[in-house]
Amino acid sequence: MLLKENLQIAVDQIRAGAVKSFLTTLGISIGVATVIFIVSILEGYNQSIQKELNVLGANTFQVQREDVFTGIQVGMRKKKHRKRLDKSLARAIRENCSLVQSVGAEIWEHNVSLKYKEKTTNPTIGVAGADPQFFPNNGYMVGEGRALTDDDVRFHRKVIVLGMDVVETLFPFEEPVGKEVKLFGKRFRVIGVLEKMGSSTFGESRDNRVIIPITTFEDNLGKNRSCKITVMVKPGVDMQAAMDQVIGVLRKERKIPPGKENDFSIFTNETLISSFNNIAVQVRGAGILLGLISLLVGSIGVMNIMLVTVTERTREIGIRKAVGARRAVILSQFLIESIVLSSVGGLFGMVAGFVLAAIVGSSLNIPFTIPLWAVFSSLAVTSVVGVLAGLYPASKAAAMDPINALRYE
């Protein structure tokens, strides 16, 4: 019964000073909202990451010049000076690695536009110069027409395969296969259209790209660019064994002395997932740190308002003690008020955090999720904050002399 009365008193006090209570708990609300928002967004990413970060085909890994970035780093990253990867390395792997099934080279140019008659795409198209192996190795399927062939590459043909974003812009009411588009100021014949892939986890469209023969790419943009080499492993072959075989061939071709580190990097879908998880841990940690700072500020606000409340209600405390209220009763009354005040701020923060996460998640095309552990943790933390912030004011109230309290004006 006493607990119910104290809860009712706490609720009445919050209602009586609604604006004051809101401003007092604003720091707690911001802290909880920050943590809830970051945790919810990262949980949503984790639900879709297996699907969205599988940028390579099954049983496929990629060789590239630079390291895969796997975390947040303050300051400038030291760039390693490495020789470019030439497309001839793909041929060397194909000829000398018995554990691989398909090897392809690709080069990219971004922020390019295409034209068809009076229509022009935005200058955001990614152009891949590639071998025919680009399609299976990267998990792309051709929905209409055909993919590139070895003859297209051998004879430097000006042919092109379009992503669906490009098709929707340039050919809204026409069949694109067989038509000619302008790229790099040259005419390219459309031979195929990729199946629709949708957006990635980071909001980038995977249909906003086109593929041309790698030799034709070099004819237009030069031969001094580094390639990426994708390697598909034979069915039933251990991925690590195939990677070790490829590494051996590359070290030999690039004349890397024994004991010296590789001047190239290898990554798989698992590497990208690990990279994302590493970044996610750091982002989550930073978010929790910011949330704790806000909670600290909020707890100081709660303590301050509780001290003011104790002062304002000095006569009430004196009356309650005069009619027999024990020290523990007064202590529990003000502790409960502090806990309720902090918990209300935490509830507002949770609602704000989830609403913000739902809005941002929808715009980024990731699923909205409510992690229950974050809800219970937030309630527990705000309750602890309420106890710590209210302990001193409540102790001060409980220690008052009833005669002096009754004389207070």
LUMPA-609696 format. One record per residue: x, y, z of N, C-alpha, C, O, CB in turn; residue in one letter. Coordinates in steps of 0.1 Angstrom, whole numbers, plus 2048, in hexadecimal, padded with zeros to 3 digits. Glycine has a CB too. Layout:
# LUMPA-609696
XYZXYZXYZXYZXYZA;...
//
This chain:
# LUMPA-609696
8087F480080080080080980D8008068167F97F780080CM;81380C80881C81880982381A7FB8248267F7827816814L;8278107F582D8117E78248177DE8288207D68328047E2L;8178137DE80D8197D580B8287D780A82F7CE8008117D6K;80B82B7E480983A7E88158427E381384D7DD80783B7F7E;82183D7E582D8447E082D8457D18318507CC83A83C7E5N;82983B7CA82883C7BC81E8467B782184E7AE82582E7B5L;8138477BE8098517BB80E85F7BD80B8687B57FC84E7C2Q;8158617C881B86E7CC8258727C182587D7BD82186E7DAI;82D8687BD83786B7B283186F7A583587979F84085F7B0A;8268687A181F86B79581987979681988178C815861791V;81387C7A180C8897A38168947A281389F79D8058897B1D;8228927A882D89C7A883189F79A8348AA7968388987B1Q;83389479283789678482C89D77C82F8A677483A88877DI;82089A77E8158A17778148AF77B8128B877280789A77AR;8168B27888158C078C8208C978681E8D57838168C179CA;82B8C37838368CB77D83B8C47708468C176F8428CD786G;8318C37678348BB75B8408C17538488B974E8288BA752A;8408CE75184A8D47498588D37508628CF74A8478E3746V;8578D575D8648D47658698C67648758C37638618D8773K;8608BC7658648AE76586A8AA7578748A37568588A5768S;8638AF74D8688AD73F8768B273D87F8AB73885F8B3735F;8798BE7418868C473F8908BD74889C8BC7448858D3743L;88C8B97548958B275D89A8A57578A68A175888E8AF76AT;89189D75189489074C89989073D89B88673788888774DT;89A89C73789E89D7298AB8967268AD88F71C89E8AC725L;8B589872F8C289272D8C188372E8C787C7258CC896738G;8B887D7378B686F7378B086A72A8B38607258AE86B743I;8A587172689E86E71A8A886D70E8A7864706893877717S;8B087770D8BA8787018C386C7028C68666F88C1885701I;8C986970E8D285E70F8CC85170B8D28497048D785E71DG;8C084E7108B984270D8B68416FE8B78376F88AC840716V;8B184C6F98AD84D6EB8B984A6E28B88436D88A785A6E7A;8C58506E68D184D6DE8D583F6DD8D78396D38DC8566E4T;8D58386E98D882A6EA8CE8226E28D28196DA8D98266F8V;8C18246E58B781C6DE8B881E6CF8B78146C88A98206E3I;8B982A6CA8BA82C6BC8C68256B58C481E6AB8BB83B6B9F;8D28266BB8DD8206B58DC8106B68DF8096AC8EA8246BDI;8D780B6C18D67FD6C38CC7F76B98CE7ED6B28D27F96D1V;8C07FE6B78B67FA6AE8BB7FA6A08B87F06988AA8026B0S;8C280469C8C780568E8D17FA68B8D07F36818CD81368BI;8DA7F86958E47ED6938DD7DF6938E27D668C8EF7EE69EL;8D37DD69B8CC7D069B8C57CE68D8C67C36888C27CF6A6E;8C07D96888B97D867B8C47D46708C17CC6678B37E5677G;8CF7DB6718DA7D76688DE7C96698E07C265F8E67E166AY;8DF7C46758E47B66778DA7AC6728DE7A166D8E67B4686N;8CD7B06718C37A766C8C47A565D8C179B6578B57AB66FQ;8C97B06568CA7B06488D87AE6428DA7AD6368C47BC642S;8E27AE64B8EF7AE6468F37A163F8FB7A26358F97B0652I;8EE7966438F278A63C8EE78A62D8F57866258EB77D643Q;8E279062B8DD79161D8E479C6168E879A60A8CE79361DK;8E57A761C8E97B36158F87B46138FC7BA6098E57BF61CE;9007AE61C90F7AF61A9147A36129207A26109157B0627L;90B79A60D9107906059127955F790A7915ED906784605N;91C79E5F591D7A55E892479C5DE92479E5D29257B15EAV;92A7915E39317875DA92877B5D891F7795E093F7835DFL;92A7745CE9237675CB92775D5D693075F5DE9257625BDG;9207515D59237465DE9317415DC9367405D191873B5DDA;93873E5E79457385E694F7415DF95773C5D794572A5E0N;94E74E5E09567575D995D7605E29587655EC94D75F5CFT;96A7635DF97176E5E69777785DC9787755D097C7685EFF;97C7835E198178D5D898F7925DC9927935E89777995D8Q;9977945D29A57995D49A57A85D09A07AB5C59B07915CCV;9A97B15D99AA7BF5D59B77C55DA9BE7BF5E299E7C65DBQ;9BA7D15D59C67D75D89C77DC5E79D17DA5EE9C87E35CFR;9BC7E25EC9BD7E85F99B77DF6049AF7D66009B57F65F9E;9BA7E26109B47DA61B9A67DE61D9A17E86199BC7DD628D;99E7D46229907D76269907DE6339967D963D9887C9626V;98A7EA6339897F263F9807EB6499747E964698580063CF;9857E965597D7E165F97A7E866C9787E26769847D4662T;97A7F566C9767FC67897780B67797A81166D97F7F8683G;97481268397582068398382468898781F69296A82668CI;98982D68199683168599784168599384767C9A182C67BQ;99D84669099E8546919AB85968A9B585268C99E8596A0V;9AA8636839B686867C9B786266E9AF85A66A9C2866684G;9C28666679C48616599C98526599D184F6629CD86A651M;9C484A6509C983D64F9D583D6469D584363B9BE833649R;9DF83564A9EB8356429E982C6369E58206379F782F64AK;9EB83262A9E882B61E9F48236199FF8286199E4835612K;9F28166169FC80D6129FE80F6039F480F5FB9F97FF616K;A0B8105FFA0D8125F1A0F8045EAA197FD5EDA1A81A5EEH;A068005E2A067F35DDA047F45CD9FE7FD5C89FA7EA5E2R;A0B7EA5C7A097E95B89FB7E65B59F47DF5BCA137DF5B2K;9F67EB5A99E97E85A59E77D95A19F17D359E9E47F1599R;9DB7D55A29D87C759E9D47C758F9CB7CE58B9CD7C15A7L;9DC7C05879D97C05799D07B45759D07AA57C9E67BF570D;9C87B656B9BE7AB5679C579E5639BF7945639B57B055CK;9D279F5609D979355C9DB78A5689DD77E5669E7797557S;9DA78F5749DA7865809CE77D5819D07725869DA78F58DL;9C378157B9B777857B9BA76C5729B77615759AB780575A;9C176F5679C576455E9CF75A5659CE74E5639CB769551R;9D876056C9E27585739DB74F57E9DF74357F9ED76057AA;9D27545859CA74C58F9C27415889C273658C9C1755597I;9BC74557D9B473B5759BC72F5709B87245709AD742569R;9C973256C9D17285669D97205719DD71456E9DB72E55DE;9DB72557D9E371E5869DD71A5939E371359C9EF72758AN;9D071D5959C97195A19BF70E59E9B57115989C27255A8C;9C17025A39B86F759F9AB6F75A89A26EF5A59C06EA5A1S;9AB6FF5B39A06FE5BC9957095B998B7095BF9A47005CAL;9977115AE98E71B5AB98671859F98B7105969957295A9V;97A71D59E97171A59397072558996F72357D963716598Q;96F73258F96D73D58697574958B97474C59795E741585S;97C75058298475B58698176757D981765571993758586V;97E77358297B77E57A98278B58098478C58C96C780579G;98579457698A7A157A9807AC5779787AB56E9977A4572A;9807B65809767C157E97D7CE5829857CF58B9697BF586E;9797D957B97D7E757E9717F057F9687EE5779887EC574I;9717F958896580258A96881058797381558A960800598W;95E81758295E82558195082A58694682558196082A572E;95083358F94383759593F84559194784D58B9458375A4H;93384959492D85659192E85958293386457E935861599N;92885057A92885256C91985356791084E56E92F846564V;91685955C90985A557908854549912853542904869556S;8FC84E5468FA8485398EF8505328E68575388F683953AL;8EF8505248E585751C8DE84D5138E484450D8EB863515K;8D18505108CA8495068C08535008B78575068C283C50BY;8C28574F38BB8614ED8BB86E4F58C68734F88AC85D4EAK;8AF8734FA8AF87F5028B087C5118B08865188A38874FEE;8B08705158B086C5238BF86B5288C78655218A8860526K;8C186F5348CE86E53B8CC86A5498C486F5508D687B53AT;8D486054E8D485C55C8DB8675648E286F55F8DA84E55DT;8D88665718E086E57B8EF86957A8F185D5778DA86D589N;8F887257D90686E57D90A86658991486A59090F87A57BP;90385B58B90685359790884459490883C59D8FB8545A1T;90984158790A83358391882E585922834583906832574I;91882158A92581A58B92781257E91F80A57A925811597G;93381357893680B56C94180156F94C80557493B815560V;93E7F556D9487EA56F94E7E55629467E15599427DE577A;95B7E55609617DF5559657D155A96C7CF56496E7E6550G;95F7C65539607B955A9627AE54F9607B05439547B6562A;9667A255596679654D95878F54E95079455697178C552D;95578554694877E54794677855593B77655A94777353DP;95177555C95076F56A94B77857494777457F95E76956EQ;94A78557194478F57A93778B57F93478D58B94479D573F;92E78657692078457A91E77958491877B58E91978056DF;92376C58292276258C92A7655999257625A4926754587P;93576B59793E76D5A39387785AC93A7775B994C77259FN;9307815A792A78C5AF91B78A5B29157925B792C7995A8N;91677E5AD90877B5B08FE7835A88F37855AC90577E5BEG;90278759C8F978F5938F37855898FA77C58490179A58BY;8E67875868DF77F57C8DA7885718D57935748D4777583M;8DB7835658D578B5598C77875578C477B5558DE78954CV;8BE7915588B078E5568AB78E5478A37865438A779755EG;8B17975408AE7985318BB7985298C579E52E8A57A552EE;8BB79351D8C77935158D178A51A8CE77E51E8CC7A1514G;8DD78E5198E978551D8F378D5258F37995268EF77F511R;8FC78552B90878B53291378D52891278A51D90C78253EA;91E79252E92A79452593078652292E77C52993579C52DL;93778551793E77951394D77B512952787512938773506T;95577051096377250E96677950197078150096A76450ED;95E7774F796077E4EA95E78D4EC9657954E69567794DFD;9547914F49527A04F795F7A64FC9627B14F99467A2501D;96579F5059717A450C97D7A35019847AD50097579C518V;97E7984FA9897964F19897A14E69947A64E29897884EBR;97D7A44E197C7AD4D59797BB4DA9757C44D19727A84CCF;9797BE4E79777CC4EC96A7D24E79697DD4E39837D54E7H;95F7CA4E79537CE4E294C7D94EB94E7D94F79497C24E1R;9457E24E593E7EC4EC9307E74EF9267EC4E993E7FA4E4K;92F7DE4F89227D94FD9217DB50C92A7DD5139217C94F9V;9147DB5109127DF51E9067D75248FC7D451D90F7EE51FI;9077D45318FC7CE5388F77D85428FF7DE54A9007C053FV;8EA7DB5438E57E554B8DE7E05588D87D55588DB7ED543L;8E07E85638D87E556F8CA7EB56E8C87F45658DF7EC57BG;8C17E75768B37EB5758B07FA5778A77FF5718AA7E357EM;8B880057F8B680F5818B98165758B28205718C081458CD;8C381256D8C68185608BB8165568B781F54F8D481355BV;8B68095568AB80654D89F80E5508998135468A87F754EV;89B80F55C88F81756089082655C88682C55988C81656FE;89D82B55C89F83955989F83B54A8988445458AC83E55FT;8A68335438A883553489E82E52B89B8325208B6830530L;89882353088F81B52888281853087E80D53289580E524F;87B82353486E82053C86381953385B81253986982D541P;86381B52685981551E85E80E51285780B50884F820519F;86B80A5128718035078797F750C87D7F651887B80C4FFE;87B7ED5048847E25078937E75048967EB4F98817D54FEE;89B7E650E8A97EB50D8B27E35048BB7E84FE8AF7ED51AP;8B07D55048BA7CD4FD8BA7D04EE8AF7D04E88B67BE500V;8C67D24E98C77D54DB8C87E44D88CC7E84CD8BB7D04D3G;8C57ED4E28C67FB4E08D47FF4E38DC7F84E88BC8024EAK;8D780C4DF8E48114E28E481D4EC8DB8264EB8EB8164D5E;8ED81D4F58EE8284FF8FB82E4FE9058284F98EB82250EV;8FD83A50390984150391084151190A84451B9088504FEK;91C83C51092583B51D93384051993883B50F92482D523L;93884952194684E51E94685551095185650A95084451FF;93A85A50C93A8604FF9398564F393A85A4E79458694FDG;9398494F693983F4EB92B8374EC9248374F69458354EEK;9288314E091C8294E091E81B4E49278144DF91682A4D1R;9168164ED9178084F19098014EF8FF8074F191A808500F;90A7F54E98FE7EE4E78FA7E64F39027DF4F99007E44DAR;8ED7E74F78E87E05038E67D14FF8DE7CE4F68DB7E6508V;8ED7C85078EB7BA5048E47B350F8DF7A750D8F97B4502I;8E27B951A8DB7B25258D77BC5308DB7C75318E47A852BG;8CE7B75398C97BE5448CA7B55518C67AA5518BA7C3542V;8D07BB55C8D17B35688C47B256F8BB7BB56E8DB7BA571L;8C27A75768B67A657F8B77B058A8C27B458E8B5797584E;8AB7B458E8AB7BF5998B17B95A68AD7AE5AA89C7C359BK;8BA7C15AC8C07BD5B88BC7C45C48BD7BF5CF8CF7BF5B6M;8B67D05C38B27D85CE8BD7E05D58C87E15CF8AB7CF5D9G;8BA7E65E08C37EF5E78CB7E75F18C77DC5F68BC7FA5EFS;8D77EB5F48E07E55FE8DC7EA60C8D37F360D8EF7E85FBS;8E27E56168E07E96248E27F86268DC7FE62E8E87E162DT;8EB7FD61E8EF80B6208E88146178EB8206158FE80D61EF;8DD8106118D48186098D881A5FB8D18205F38D3825610G;8E48145F78E98165E98E280B5E08E18005E48F88145E8E;8DE8105D48D78075CB8E17FE5C48EC8035BF8CF80E5C1S;8DF7F15C48E87E85BD8E37E65AE8E97DE5A78E87DA5C4R;8D97ED5AA8D57ED59C8DA7F95958D77FB5898C67ED59CD;8E180259C8E680E5968F480C5908FD8145938E68195A1N;8F58025879027FF5819017F85748F77F357090B7F658BR;90C7F956C90C7F355F91A7EB55E9237EE56590A7FD554V;91A7E25549267DA55392A7D95449217D753B9247CB558I;9377DC54193C7DB5349497D353494E7D053F93F7EA52EI;94D7CE52895A7C65289657CE52E9677DA52C95D7C251AP;96E7C75359797CD53C9837D35329897DE5359807C3545I;9847CD52698D7D351C9887E051798F7E95149907C9511T;97B7E15159747ED5109757F851A9778035179657EA50CT;9747F45279767FE5329838045319858105329737F6540F;98E7FB53099B80152F99E8095239A68135239A67F5530E;99780651899980E50C99481C50E999826508991808500D;98A81E51798482B51998A83252598B83F52597582951BN;98E82B52F99383253B9A282E53F9A683254A98A82E547L;9A98275369B78245399B98175409B08115459BC82F541G;9C681353F9C98065459D18065529D77FC5569D17FE53BK;9D18125589D98145649D18125719D681657C9E0821564N;9C580D5719BD80B57C9BF7FD5829C17F357B9AE80D579R;9BE7FC58F9BF7EF5969B27E75959A77ED5969C37F15A5S;9B37DA5929A77D25919A37CC59F9AB7CB5A89A97C6587C;9977C75A09937BE5AA9917B05A498C7AF5999867C25B2K;9957A65AA9957985A598B7905AE98E78E5B99A37925A4I;98178B5A89787825AF97A7735AB97D7705A09697855ACT;97A76B5B697E75D5B49737545BA9707555C698C7595BAV;96D74B5B29637425B79697345B897072F5AF9567415ADM;96772F5C496E7225C89657165C29597185C296F7215D7V;96C70B5BE9657005BA95C6FA5C595F6FB5D096F6F55B4K;9506F45C19476EE5CB94F6E35D39566DB5CE93B6E85C4P;94D6E45E09536DA5E99616DD5ED9676D65F69526CD5E3G;9676E75E89756EB5EB9756F45F796C6FD5F897C6F25DFV;97E6F26009806FB60C98470960798D70B60098A6F5616D;97C71360C97F72160898D72660C99472C60497572A60EM;99172261899F72761C9AA7206149B47276119A172362BQ;9A87146109B270D6089B37145FA9BE7165F59AE6FE606A;9A77185F49A871F5E89AE72C5E99B67305E09997205E2A;9AB7335F49B17405F69C073F5F79C87475F29AB747602M;9C57355FF9D37336009DA7305F39E57355F09D672760AD;9D37295EA9D97265DD9DA7335D59E47355CE9D071C5D6Q;9CF73B5D59CF7485CE9DA7515D39E17585CB9C174E5CEV;9DB7515E09E675A5E69F37565E19FC75E5DE9E57595F5I;9F67495E1A037445DCA067485CEA1174D5CBA037355DDG;9FC7475C59FD74C5B7A0075B5B6A0975F5AF9F17485AEV;9F87635BE9FA7715BDA077755C3A0E77F5BD9EE7785C5L;A0C76F5CDA197735D3A247705C8A2E7775C7A1C76B5E0R;A227655C1A2C7615B7A2C76B5ABA367705A7A2A7535B2K;A2076E5A7A1E77859BA2378659FA2878D596A10778597E;A2178A5ACA257975B0A337985B6A377A25BBA1B79D5B9R;A3978C5B6A4778B5BAA497905C9A527995CBA517935B1K;A4178B5D2A4278F5E0A4B7865E7A4977A5E7A3478F5E6I;A5678B5EDA607825F3A5A77B5FFA50780605A6C78A5F8P;A5F76F602A5A76760EA5C77061BA6677661DA6275A610P;A5276F623A53777630A4D78562FA4A78B639A61777634G;A4B78A623A45797621A36796620A3178C61AA4B79E615K;A2F79F626A2079F626A1B7A1617A217A660FA1A7A962FE;A0F79C615A0879D608A067AC605A037B460E9FB795608N;A077AF5F8A047BD5F49F67BD5ED9F47C55E3A0F7C35EAD;9ED7B55F29DF7B55ED9D77B05F99DC7AB6039DE7AC5E1F;9CA7B15F89C17AC6029B67A35FD9B27A45F19BA7B8609S;9B179A6059A779060199B79260B99D7936179AC782601I;98F79360598379360E97878B6099777885FD97E7A2610F;97078661296477E60F95878561495979061A96576F614T;94C77F61294078561994278562893D78F62E93477D615N;94877B62D94A77B63C95378664095278C64B95076D640E;95D78A63896679563B95E7A263C9607AA646971797631T;9547A463394C7B06339437B06409417BB6469447B1627L;93D7A46439357A464F93D7A665B9387AE66492E79664FI;9497A165C9517A36689557B26699557B867495E79B667S;9577B865D95B7C665D94F7CF6629517D866A95E7CB64FS;9437CB65D9377D36629357D16719327DB67892B7CE65AF;9377C46769357C268493F7C968D93B7CE6979357B3687N;94B7CB6879557D268F9517E16909537E769A9637D1687N;94D7E66859487F468593C7F668E93B8006959457F9677I;9337EC68D9277ED69592A7ED6A49237F46AC91D7E1692A;9347E56A89377E56B693C7F26BB9397F76C69427DA6B9V;9457F96B294A8066B693F8106B693F8196BF9558096ACQ;9368106AC92B81A6AC9228186B891E8216BF92381869FV;91F80B6BB9178086C791D80D6D49178136DD9147F96C8R;92B80B6D59328106E193281F6E29308246ED94080B6E0G;9348266D69338346D79258396DA9248436E293783A6C9A;91B8336D590D8376D990A8356E790483D6EE90382F6D0G;90F8296ED90C8276FB91483170490F83670E9118196FFI;9208356FF92883F70792084C70791F853711936840701L;91B8506FB91485D6FA90785C70390386670A9108606ECL;9018507038F584F70B8F885071A8F08567218EE841708G;90384A71E90784A72C90A85973090785D73B91384272FL;91086072791386E72B90687672C90587E73691C87571FI;8FC8747238EF87A7258E88767318E287E7388E7877719S;8EA8697358E38647418EA86A74E8E386D7578E5855742L;8F786D74D8FE8737588F888175A8F688676590D873756L;8F788974F8F289674F8E48967548E089E75D8F389D741V;8DC88C74F8CE88B7548CD8887628C488D7698C788174CG;8D687F7688D587C7768D888877F8D28897898DF870779S;8E189077A8E489C7828D88A57828D58AB78C8F08A477BI;8D18A67778C48AE7768BA8A87808B38B07878BF8AE768G;8B989B7808AF8957898B38977988AA89A7A08AE885787V;8BF89679B8C48997A98C18A77AD8BC8AA7B88D38967AAM;8C38B07A38C18BE7A68B28C17A98AF8C87B38C68C779BN;8AA8BB7A089B8BE7A28968B77AF88D8BC7B58938B9796I;89C8AC7B28978A57BF89C8AD7CB8948AE7D589D8977BFM;8A78B37CA8AC8BC7D68A28C87D789F8CC7E28BA8C17D3L;89E8CE7CC8958D97CC8888D47D18818DB7D98938DF7BEV;8838C87CD8778C37D28778C17E186D8C47E88738B57CBT;8828BB7E68838B97F58828C67FC87B8C78068908B27F8V;8888D17F78888DE7FD87A8E37FD8758E98078918E87F6T;8738E27F18658E87F085B8E07F98518E67FD8618E77E1E;85E8D47FC8548CC8048598C98128568BF8188528BE7FCR;8618D28178678D182485C8D082F85C8C78378708DC828T;8528D882E8478D883883F8CB83783B8C584183D8E4836R;83D8C682B8368B982983E8AE8308388A58368348B681AE;84B8AE82E8538A48348528A584385189B84A8628A5830I;8528B18498518B38578448AE85C8438A78678528C285BG;8398B085582B8AB85982B89C8598268968638218B1850I;83189684F83088784E83988185983587785F836883840R;84488785C84C88286784588487584687C87E85A888867K;83E89087683889388282C88988682A8868918328A1882A;82688487B81B87A87D82086C87D81886287E81087C873V;82D86A87D83285D87F83985687483D84A875827854883G;83B85D86984285785D85085486185785D865841861851A;85484885E86284586186C84A85786884E84C864836863R;87884A85A88384E85188384684488484C83989184D858R;88183984588183083987583483087683282488082283DA;86A83883585E83B82D86184882585E84881985283E836V;86785282C86A85F82587585C81A87486180F87086982EI;87F85481D88985081488484980888784D7FC89484781AL;87B83F80A8758387FE86C8417F686C83F7EA86D82C804S;86584A7FC85C8537F586485B7EA86085C7DF85585D7FEQ;86F8617EE87686A7E587F8617DB8828667D087F8737EDF;8838567E088A84D7D78818487CB8858487C08908407DEL;8758457CF86B8407C586884C7BB8678497AF85E83B7CCI;8668587C18648637B886F8657AE86D8687A28628707C0E;87C8637B28878657AA88885A79F88B85C7938948657B2S;88484D7A388484279A87A84478F87C8427848828357A1I;86E84879486384A78A86685578086485477585684E792V;86C86078587086B77D87A86777287886A766876877785L;88485F77688E85A76D88885076388B85075789A854774S;87F84776887983D76087084375587083F74A871833768S;86984E75986185574F86985B74486685A738858860756V;87586174887E86673E88385B73588585D72988A86D745G;88684F73B88B84473388183F72988483B71E88F83973CG;87483E72E86983A72586884371986683F70E85C83972CL;86885071B86785A7108738587078728596FB867868716F;87F85670D88B85370588A8476FC88E8476F089785270DG;88483C7028828306FA8798326EE87B82D6E387D824703M;86E8386F186483B6E686A8446DB8698416CF8578426ECV;87184E6DF8788576D588284F6CD8848516C187E8636DCA;88A8476D489583F6CD88F8356C38948346B889D8376D8G;88482E6C787E8256BE87782C6B28788276A787481C6C5F;8718376B586A83F6AA8758436A087384269486284B6AFV;8808496A588B84D69C8918426948948436898968556A4L;89383669B89982B69588F82668A89482167F89B81F69FA;88282668C87982168287982A67687982566A86A821688A;87A83767887A84166D88783F66588783E65887984F672I;89383F66C8A083E6658A183065E8A682F6538AB84066EV;89C82566589D81865F89581765389981064989880E669G;88981D65388181D64788882463B88781F630873823649S;88E82F63E8958366338A182F62E8A5830622899844638S;8A88276368B381F6328B081162E8B980962A8BD81E63EL;8A380E62E89E8016298A47F56318A87EB62C8A27FF61AN;8A37F763E8A87EC64789C7E96518947F26538B47F064FI;89B7DC6568907D965E8907E066C89B7E267188F7CA660P;8847E46718847EA67E8827DF6888797D66878787F467FF;88A7DF69388A7D569D88B7DC6AB8927E66AC8957CB69BT;8847D66B58857DB6C288C7D06CB8867C66CE8767DD6C8I;8997D36CE8A07C96D689B7CA6E589D7D46EB8AF7CC6D6P;8967BF6EA8907BF6F789B7C17028987C770C8897B16FAL;8A77BD6FF8B17BF7098B47CE70B8B77D27168BE7B7705W;8B37D57008B57E47018AA7EA7098AC7F47118B67EA6F3A;89D7E57078927EB70F8947E971E8937F27268857E570AV;8977DC7228987D97308A57DF7368A47E47418997CA732F;8AF7E072E8BB7E77338B97F67358BE7FB73F8C77E5729S;8B17FC72C8AE80A72E8A680D73A8A98167428A7810722S;89C80473D89480674989C80375589B80B75F8887FC748L;8A57F97558AD7F77618B78027638B980776F8B57EA75EA;8BD8077588C781275A8C081F75F8C68257688CE81574DV;8B482275A8AE82E75F8A982D76D8A98377758A2831756T;8A68217718A281E77F8AE8207888AD82679389C810781S;8B981B7848C681D78C8C982C78C8CE8307978D1815785V;8C88337818CB8417818C284878B8C68517928C9847773V;8B584478B8AB84A7958AF8487A38AE8517AB89D844792G;8B483C7A68B88397B48C58417B88C58477C28BC82A7B5V;8CF8417AF8DB8497B28D88587B38DE85E7BC8E58467A7L;8D085D7A98CD86B7AA8C486F7B58C587B7BA8C686F79DA;8BC8667BA8B386A7C58B78667D38B186A7DD8A68637C3G;8C285F7D48C785A7E08CB8657EA8C78657F68D38507DEL;8D386E7E58D787A7EE8CB8827F28C98857FE8E18827E7Y;8C38877E88B788F7EC8AE8887F68A888E7FF8AF8947E0P;8AB87B7F38A38737FC8A987180A8A18728148A08657F6A;8B686F80B8BC86E8188BB87B81F8B987C82B8CB86A816S;8BD8878188BC89481E8AE8968248AC89B82F8BF89F814K;8A489281C89689382189388A82D88D88F83688C88F815A;89887E82C89687583889D87984489887684F89A867834A;8A88808438AF88584F8AA8928558B089685F8BE88684BA;8A089884F89B8A58558968A386388F8998668918AB84BM;8988AE86B8928AE8788838B38768818BE87089A8B8881D;8798AC87B86B8B08798688BE87E8608C58788628A687FP;86E8C288A86B8CF88F8708DA8868688E48848718D089EI;87C8D98828828E387987B8E386B8798ED8658918E0877N;8768D786786F8D685A8628DD85B85D8E485186D8C7856A;85B8DC86784E8E286884F8F18698468F98668478DD875L;85A8F686E85D90586F86090B861860917860867908879R;86490285786990884A85E90F84385390A84286E8FC841Y;86191B83E85892383685C92282885592981F85793283BE;
//
